[in-house]
Amino acid sequence: MKTNTEQKPVTAEEVWQLFRESDRRREKAAQESDRRREKAAQERKKADERREKEREKAAKEREKANKELDKRFNKLYALFNSQWSKLVEALVEGKLVELLQARGVDVNETYTRLQRSYTDEKGELQQREIDIIAANGKEVVAVEVKTTLKPDDVKHFMNTLKIFKRVFSRYKNETIYGAVAYLKSEAEAVIFAERQGLFVIRAAGDSASIINKPNFKPKVF
């Protein structure tokens, strides 16, 4: 007589079934793990993309703000320079006839902001401006006024003087001299200007003075 405690023998097929079931569970667990890792990677990628967009947006906003700040600064700087230049012009013009006469140039009239348009050698339209002109019908002194005089300013003005009679043709039969006037200057600018044959005029306080050496001879252009 068989008892209830007797167990049915496990077959090879059942053993293989257990193995297959275990493999399926491991595969499913691995797939779930991969799915979670992929999801986490996608979320990290999206987070990185969001952060990158935020950084790009912030960078563009900073660039825009900096450009606006530069624009305002340049506008204020230009206004500041313009006002100082006008002040220097006024100081120089008020004394210019007297100063030049003392140096042997017998001018008797002045005027400011002489502008002319002309066509250069390439056929392009250009414009030149002389800050102050002192004249007597035979001689002309063209004056470049700078708040801060730099060597490059002198070079640029020399180029203007070289074509002065062509640009300002009304003076083509007159003797042309050049002068630079300034409130302050960079190193060597004053010496360089004098060596180029220019009168050098320094504005100081409420007046102006020619600071060339006593034996200075201006260049004729």
C-alpha positions in Angstrom: 0.0 0.0 0.0 1.4 3.4 -1.1 1.5 6.3 1.3 0.8 10.1 0.6 4.4 11.0 1.5 5.6 9.3 -1.6 6.7 11.8 -4.3 6.6 11.4 -8.0 10.1 11.3 -9.5 11.3 14.5 -11.3 11.7 13.9 -15.0 14.5 15.2 -17.2 12.0 17.3 -19.1 10.9 19.0 -15.9 14.5 19.8 -15.0 15.0 21.3 -18.4 11.8 23.3 -17.9 13.1 24.7 -14.7 16.4 25.7 -16.4 14.5 27.3 -19.3 12.3 29.2 -16.9 15.3 30.3 -14.9 16.9 31.5 -18.1 13.7 33.4 -19.2 13.6 35.1 -15.8 17.3 36.1 -16.0 16.8 37.3 -19.6 13.7 39.3 -18.6 15.6 40.8 -15.6 18.5 41.7 -17.9 16.1 43.2 -20.4 14.4 45.2 -17.7 17.8 46.3 -16.4 18.8 47.4 -19.9 15.5 49.2 -20.4 16.1 51.1 -17.1 19.7 51.9 -18.1 18.5 53.1 -21.5 15.8 55.2 -20.0 18.2 56.7 -17.4 20.7 57.4 -20.3 17.9 59.1 -22.3 16.9 61.2 -19.3 20.6 62.2 -18.7 20.9 63.1 -22.4 17.7 65.2 -22.3 19.0 66.8 -19.1 22.3 67.5 -20.7 20.6 68.9 -23.8 18.4 71.1 -21.5 21.5 72.4 -19.7 23.3 73.0 -22.9 20.4 75.0 -24.3 20.2 76.9 -21.0 24.0 77.6 -21.3 23.7 78.7 -24.9 20.7 80.9 -24.0 22.6 82.4 -21.1 25.7 83.0 -23.3 23.6 84.7 -26.0 21.9 86.9 -23.3 25.3 87.8 -21.9 26.7 88.6 -25.4 23.6 90.7 -26.1 24.0 92.5 -22.8 27.7 93.1 -23.4 27.1 94.4 -26.9 24.4 96.8 -25.5 26.9 97.9 -22.8 29.6 98.4 -25.4 27.2 100.4 -27.5 26.3 102.6 -24.7 29.9 103.0 -23.6 31.0 103.9 -27.1 28.2 106.4 -27.4 29.1 108.0 -24.1 32.8 107.9 -25.0 32.1 109.5 -28.4 30.0 112.2 -26.8 32.7 112.8 -24.2 35.4 113.1 -26.9 33.2 115.3 -29.0 32.6 117.7 -26.2 36.2 117.8 -25.2 37.2 118.2 -28.9 34.8 121.2 -29.2 36.3 122.7 -26.1 39.9 122.3 -27.4 38.8 123.7 -30.8 37.3 126.7 -29.1 40.5 127.3 -27.0 42.7 126.9 -30.0 40.7 128.9 -32.5 40.5 131.8 -30.1 44.3 132.1 -29.9 45.2 130.7 -33.3 45.7 134.0 -35.3 47.8 135.5 -32.5 49.9 132.4 -32.1 50.6 131.9 -35.8 51.3 135.6 -36.3 53.9 135.4 -33.6 55.5 132.5 -35.6 55.6 134.6 -38.8 52.5 133.3 -40.5 50.3 136.4 -41.0 46.8 134.8 -41.0 43.8 137.0 -40.2 40.8 134.7 -40.3 39.7 131.3 -39.0 36.8 128.9 -39.5 36.0 125.4 -38.4 34.8 122.1 -39.8 35.8 122.4 -43.4 34.5 119.3 -45.2 34.9 118.1 -48.8 34.0 114.9 -50.7 36.3 113.6 -53.4 37.0 110.6 -55.5 40.1 108.7 -54.6 42.5 106.8 -57.0 40.3 103.8 -57.0 37.2 105.8 -58.0 35.6 105.5 -54.5 33.9 108.5 -52.9 35.8 109.7 -49.8 35.4 112.5 -47.3 37.9 114.7 -45.5 37.5 117.2 -42.8 39.8 119.9 -41.4 38.9 120.9 -37.8 40.2 124.5 -38.0 41.5 126.6 -40.9 43.5 129.8 -40.5 44.1 131.8 -43.7 45.0 135.2 -45.2 44.4 134.6 -48.9 47.9 133.5 -49.6 48.7 131.1 -46.7 46.6 128.4 -45.1 47.2 126.6 -41.8 45.2 123.4 -41.5 44.7 122.3 -37.9 43.9 118.8 -36.6 42.4 118.9 -33.1 42.6 115.9 -30.8 41.6 115.4 -27.2 44.5 112.9 -26.9 47.1 113.2 -29.6 48.6 109.9 -30.8 51.3 109.1 -33.4 48.7 107.4 -35.6 46.7 110.7 -35.6 49.8 112.5 -36.9 50.3 109.9 -39.6 46.6 110.2 -40.7 46.8 113.9 -40.8 50.0 113.9 -42.8 48.1 111.8 -45.4 45.4 114.4 -45.5 47.9 117.2 -46.0 49.5 115.4 -48.9 46.3 115.5 -50.8 45.0 118.8 -49.3 45.2 120.9 -52.5 43.5 118.2 -54.6 40.7 117.8 -52.1 40.3 121.5 -51.1 41.0 122.8 -54.6 40.1 126.4 -53.7 43.5 126.6 -51.9 45.5 125.0 -54.8 47.5 128.2 -55.4 48.2 129.0 -51.7 51.0 127.9 -49.3 49.7 125.2 -47.0 51.0 124.5 -43.5 49.8 121.9 -41.0 49.3 122.0 -37.3 48.1 119.6 -34.6 46.4 120.8 -31.4 45.8 118.6 -28.3 44.7 118.6 -24.7 47.0 115.7 -23.8 49.3 113.4 -25.8 50.8 110.0 -25.9 54.6 109.6 -25.7 56.5 110.7 -28.7 53.4 112.0 -30.5 54.5 115.7 -30.0 58.1 115.0 -31.1 56.9 113.0 -34.1 54.6 115.8 -35.1 57.3 118.5 -35.0 59.7 116.2 -37.0 57.0 116.0 -39.7 57.1 119.8 -40.0 53.8 120.5 -38.1 53.0 123.3 -35.7 52.2 121.7 -32.3 49.6 123.6 -30.2 48.8 122.6 -26.7 45.6 123.6 -25.0 45.9 124.2 -21.3 43.7 125.9 -18.8 41.7 128.5 -20.7 44.3 129.2 -23.4 46.6 127.6 -25.9 50.3 127.9 -27.0 52.6 126.7 -29.8 55.3 124.5 -28.2 57.6 124.0 -31.2 61.2 125.0 -30.7 62.0 128.7 -31.4 63.9 127.9 -34.6 61.2 125.6 -35.9 60.5 125.9 -39.6 57.1 124.5 -40.7 56.9 122.2 -43.7 55.1 123.5 -46.8 52.6 121.1 -48.4 
